[in-house]
Amino acid sequence: MPSVPQAPQWDVHRLPPARGKRFLVTGGNAGIGYFVAEQLAGTGATVLLGSRDRAKAEAAIGSIGARVPGARVEHVPMDLADPASIEASVDALGPDGLDAVVLNAGVALDHPPRRETGAGHELMFATNHLGHFALTHHLTPLLAAAPGSRIVTTGSFAAKSERLDLDDLQSAHDYRPKRAYARSKLAQMLFAVELDRRLRAAGSTTLSVLVHPGGALDSLTPSRPPVHVRTTGERLSRLPLGLVVQGKDAAAWPAVRAVLDPGVRGGRLLGPRAFGLRGTPRIEPLWSHLTDTTTAARLWAASRDLTGTDPVFTAPTTEPGGTEGPAAGHGAADASTG
């Protein structure tokens, strides 16, 4: 019996062309988000940087342009902690469809006191989760206009050992910054999995894909002045850690693959190959607590009530002649190898 040929391994250094596509990366002006934007720009796509800081966004655009000749990168003013800013940002995108959004931006606080947004929400939960929940709602028409579009949610390895307190989602009663951050990322990840269930139930062609970057250090990240500058001393001092973790350029690989790989399906989790901390991206099993449908549904209801938004996708309309666009293979086996 002849063997079935396998698709080639995903090559992080040879990305497929994506000219004509439009990708939005929140927090694309710095950190992992910057390298997601830089790598996507290298495919010929138009990359939109969602950032509240115009000067930092312009610096990132200049850095990408210096490394990617002919790069198409634009700034979209966006403050995920401000509901009015989110809606205005989406309005500014215009009517053209959006092929993917990478929900990457995040706030991490290390010390008390607890901080709130103007809407009265705890800052990390509001920015990392609620802002992206509301953004997805407002992006629904643009994503629905691009068959097979993708919503890529960036989680965190820090969320692997956490559990949500549904009675204290915003850490109003017991605020510990590192735990509050990890729980905000867990909320993002549960949102991504619940979103996949809702997309499949609706028959939508949009995919919800979940990624985590593993362990990433600035000292292992190549310089991109003025966005990021690494000294030789910093690089040499952290070289041994390179056996365990990686730079933010490599930490961007799971999100980039989730956007571009035609073999990736909705509801999948991508992370670094070596112990989930470093290496090329692979498809891995969902963490056990991410499959808790009851918690995910309750979180969705709470997020809807807190934001006044509800991301709802529908099946594609029937085209003239009675045909309908493909459902992008929801639930099918991955065509590419991990």
Buried (B, 14 or more C-beta within 10 A) or exposed (E): EEEEEEEEEBEBEEBEEBEEBBBBBBBBBBBBBBBBBBBBBBBBBBBBBBBBBEEBBBBBBBBBBEEBEEBBBEBBBBBBBBBEBBBBBBEEBEEEBBBBBBBBBBBBBEEEEBBBBEEEBBBBBBBBBBBBBBBBBBBBEBBBBBBBBBBBBBBBBBBBEBEBEEEBBBBEEEBEBEBBBBBBBBBBBBBBBBBBBBBBEEEBBBBBBBBBBBBBBEBBBEEBEEBBEBEEEBBEEBEEBBEEBBBBBBBBBBBBBBBBBEBBBBBBBBBBBBEBBBBBBBBBEEBEBBEBEEBBBBBBEBBBEBBEBBBEBEBBEEEEEEEEEEBBBBEEEBEBEB
